[in-house]
């Protein structure tokens, strides 16, 4: 009676080959999902900053600015926080830096402004709307800001 236990080298090679094939299928899918999540997260952070800019303008009854620094993959909100409206601009909220997540930004505007009513303000260097695209590893998501200041995803 031949009582063999364990596995042979051939069995081990077959199992490792199957695992290798499964990994080669799964890894690109995980990488793509990661890129999609990063760009969606960046887009959502921008929409949040846009809402903060409008809300800050309304709350303080003063113009607010949403700065877009595409070259550095950053954006932030500034509003006049002085007691008497002396145009001393301060950053409210956080400066969102997407370079940590290797997300790039392209935008046709550097500055979006909102008046005390939260409506887009078009004067000086303030843009009349914008299209902002967030990209990472071929995955992209965009946001369009209309000339009235409304966000379209």
C-alpha positions in Angstrom: 0.0 0.0 0.0 1.4 3.3 -1.1 0.4 6.1 1.3 1.6 9.4 -0.2 1.0 12.6 1.6 1.8 16.2 0.8 2.2 17.7 -2.6 4.7 17.3 -5.4 6.8 20.0 -7.1 4.4 19.8 -10.1 1.4 20.6 -7.9 3.2 23.6 -6.4 4.2 24.9 -9.8 0.6 24.6 -11.0 -0.8 26.5 -8.0 1.8 29.2 -8.4 1.1 29.6 -12.1 -2.7 30.0 -11.4 -1.9 32.6 -8.7 0.3 34.5 -11.1 -2.4 34.6 -13.7 -5.0 35.8 -11.2 -2.6 38.5 -9.9 -1.8 39.7 -13.5 -5.6 40.1 -14.0 -6.4 41.7 -10.6 -3.5 44.2 -10.2 -4.3 46.4 -13.2 -7.9 46.5 -12.0 -6.9 47.6 -8.5 -4.5 50.3 -9.9 -7.3 51.6 -12.2 -9.7 51.7 -9.3 -7.2 53.6 -7.2 -6.7 56.2 -9.9 -10.5 56.6 -10.3 -10.9 57.0 -6.6 -8.2 59.6 -6.4 -9.6 61.7 -9.2 -13.1 61.5 -7.9 -11.9 62.5 -4.5 -10.1 65.4 -6.0 -13.2 66.5 -7.9 -15.3 66.2 -4.7 -12.8 68.2 -2.7 -12.9 71.0 -5.3 -16.7 71.0 -5.2 -16.5 71.3 -1.4 -14.1 74.2 -1.7 -16.4 75.9 -4.2 -19.3 75.6 -1.7 -17.0 76.9 1.1 -16.2 80.0 -1.1 -19.8 80.8 -1.8 -20.9 80.2 1.8 -18.0 82.3 3.1 -19.0 85.2 0.8 -22.6 85.0 2.0 -21.8 84.6 5.7 -19.4 87.5 5.8 -21.3 89.6 3.3 -18.0 90.1 1.4 -16.4 88.8 -1.8 -14.7 85.4 -1.6 -12.1 83.9 -3.9 -11.4 80.3 -5.0 -7.8 80.1 -6.1 -6.8 77.3 -8.5 -3.0 76.7 -8.8 -3.0 74.0 -11.6 0.8 74.0 -11.8 1.2 73.0 -8.2 -2.1 70.9 -8.1 -3.5 73.0 -5.3 -6.7 75.1 -4.6 -7.9 77.1 -1.6 -10.4 79.7 -0.5 -9.7 83.3 0.6 -12.1 85.8 2.1 -11.9 89.2 3.8 -12.0 88.3 7.5 -11.3 91.7 8.9 -13.8 93.4 11.1 -14.4 96.4 8.9 -13.9 95.0 5.4 -10.4 96.3 4.8 -9.7 93.7 2.1 -7.3 91.7 4.3 -7.7 88.3 2.6 -7.2 85.2 4.7 -7.4 81.6 3.8 -10.4 79.8 5.2 -10.6 76.0 5.3 -7.6 74.1 4.1 -5.2 74.4 1.1 -5.9 71.3 -0.8 -2.7 69.9 -2.2 -3.3 67.1 -4.7 0.4 66.5 -5.6 0.6 64.1 -2.7 -1.9 61.8 -4.6 -0.2 62.4 -8.0 -3.3 64.0 -9.3 -2.8 66.7 -11.9 -5.1 69.7 -12.5 -5.8 71.5 -15.7 -8.0 74.6 -15.5 -8.9 77.4 -17.9 -9.1 79.8 -14.9 -6.9 80.6 -12.0 -9.4 82.5 -9.9 -13.2 82.2 -9.3 -14.8 85.0 -7.2 -18.2 85.3 -5.5 -19.9 88.4 -4.4 -21.7 88.9 -1.0 -24.7 87.0 -2.3 -22.7 84.0 -3.4 -23.1 84.7 -7.1 -20.1 84.6 -9.4 -18.3 87.9 -9.6 -16.6 88.8 -12.9 -14.2 91.6 -12.5 -10.4 92.1 -12.5 -8.7 88.7 -12.7 -11.9 86.7 -11.7 -13.0 84.3 -14.4 -16.5 84.0 -15.8 -16.6 80.3 -15.3 -14.2 77.4 -15.6 -13.6 73.8 -16.5 -11.3 72.0 -14.2 -10.0 68.5 -15.0 -8.4 66.2 -12.5 -6.2 63.4 -13.9 -4.2 60.4 -12.7 -2.9 57.5 -14.7 -5.3 58.0 -17.6 -8.4 58.4 -15.4 -10.0 61.8 -15.4 -12.9 63.6 -13.8 -14.0 67.1 -14.5 -16.0 69.9 -13.0 -17.5 72.8 -14.8 -18.3 76.1 -13.1 -20.9 78.2 -15.0 -20.7 81.9 -15.4 -23.3 82.2 -12.6 -21.1 80.2 -10.2 -23.0 76.9 -10.3 -21.1 73.6 -10.3 -21.8 70.9 -12.9 -20.1 67.5 -12.6 
